[in-house]
């Protein structure tokens, strides 16, 4: 079932190994979880080489669907935990979601824990 609603997607891109900090900070700030994907970086702070051969450092991309009113709190927690104010540490941005399929616990008010 497709739901229309006011949700945001926080996309966070950090160095490999930093995703757990992002997930922990976002959950502590009120998020219900996140999805982690692998990626490669090519930004200005990514220029590295081994024996003269350029390499593209691995990145972790964290996708977090949140309620609109939670967005600023969770984004601030991510910014602090991932040290995003330091050049080369990563980036986080927010995308407004118009429609969502799945994520039933967010759209119907179910808790994350199953009732016994």
C-alpha positions as CSV (number, residue, x, y, z in Angstrom):
1,X,0.0,0.0,0.0
2,X,1.3,3.4,-0.9
3,X,1.0,6.1,1.7
4,X,1.2,9.9,1.2
5,X,2.5,11.7,4.1
6,X,4.9,14.2,5.5
7,X,8.2,12.3,6.0
8,X,11.8,13.2,5.2
9,X,14.7,11.2,4.2
10,X,18.1,12.0,5.8
11,X,20.9,10.9,3.5
12,X,24.3,10.7,5.3
13,X,27.5,9.9,3.5
14,X,30.5,9.2,5.7
15,X,33.9,7.4,5.6
16,X,33.8,3.6,5.8
17,X,33.4,2.5,9.5
18,X,31.5,5.6,10.6
19,X,27.9,4.4,9.8
20,X,27.4,2.8,13.3
21,X,28.0,6.2,14.9
22,X,25.4,7.7,12.6
23,X,22.9,5.0,13.3
24,X,23.4,5.2,17.1
25,X,23.1,9.0,17.1
26,X,20.0,9.0,15.0
27,X,18.3,6.3,17.1
28,X,19.1,8.2,20.3
29,X,17.6,11.3,18.7
30,X,14.4,9.5,17.9
31,X,14.8,7.7,14.5
32,X,13.6,4.1,14.3
33,X,16.6,2.9,12.3
34,X,18.3,3.3,9.0
35,X,19.6,1.5,5.9
36,X,23.4,1.3,5.2
37,X,24.8,1.1,1.7
38,X,28.4,1.1,0.4
39,X,29.7,3.7,-2.0
40,X,32.9,5.3,-3.3
41,X,34.0,8.9,-2.9
42,X,35.4,11.3,-5.5
43,X,35.3,14.6,-3.7
44,X,38.1,17.1,-3.3
45,X,39.1,15.5,0.0
46,X,39.2,12.1,-1.6
47,X,42.4,12.4,-3.6
48,X,44.6,9.5,-2.5
49,X,47.0,7.2,-4.3
50,X,49.0,4.1,-3.6
51,X,52.3,3.8,-5.5
52,X,51.0,6.6,-7.9
53,X,47.7,4.7,-8.6
54,X,44.7,6.8,-7.7
55,X,42.2,5.1,-5.4
56,X,38.6,6.0,-4.5
57,X,38.0,5.6,-0.8
58,X,35.0,3.6,0.3
59,X,32.0,5.4,1.8
60,X,29.0,4.3,3.8
61,X,25.6,5.8,2.8
62,X,23.0,5.9,5.5
63,X,19.3,6.4,4.6
64,X,17.0,7.4,7.5
65,X,13.3,8.0,7.0
66,X,12.0,10.4,9.7
67,X,8.9,12.4,10.7
68,X,9.2,16.1,9.6
69,X,9.2,17.3,13.2
70,X,12.1,15.0,14.1
71,X,14.3,16.1,11.2
72,X,16.2,18.9,12.7
73,X,16.9,17.0,16.0
74,X,18.1,13.9,14.2
75,X,20.1,15.8,11.6
76,X,21.9,17.7,14.4
77,X,22.7,14.5,16.2
78,X,24.1,13.0,13.0
79,X,26.2,16.1,12.3
80,X,27.8,16.0,15.7
81,X,28.4,12.2,15.9
82,X,29.9,12.1,12.4
83,X,31.9,15.2,12.9
84,X,30.5,16.7,9.7
85,X,31.8,20.2,10.5
86,X,35.3,18.9,9.8
87,X,36.4,19.0,6.1
88,X,36.5,15.6,4.4
89,X,34.3,13.8,7.0
90,X,31.2,13.6,5.0
91,X,27.8,15.2,4.2
92,X,24.2,14.9,5.3
93,X,21.2,16.3,3.5
94,X,17.4,16.0,3.7
95,X,15.0,15.0,0.9
96,X,11.2,15.5,1.3
97,X,9.2,12.3,0.6
98,X,5.9,12.6,-1.1
99,X,4.9,8.9,-1.0
100,X,6.1,5.8,0.8
101,X,5.4,2.1,0.3
102,X,6.2,-0.2,3.1
103,X,7.5,1.0,6.5
104,X,4.1,0.0,8.0
105,X,5.2,0.8,11.6
106,X,5.7,4.4,10.6
107,X,2.5,4.9,8.7
108,X,0.1,3.0,11.0
109,X,1.6,3.7,14.4
110,X,2.8,0.2,15.1
111,X,5.7,-0.1,17.6
112,X,9.1,-1.5,16.5
113,X,8.7,-4.3,19.0
114,X,6.2,-7.1,18.3
115,X,3.5,-7.6,20.9
116,X,3.6,-11.0,22.6
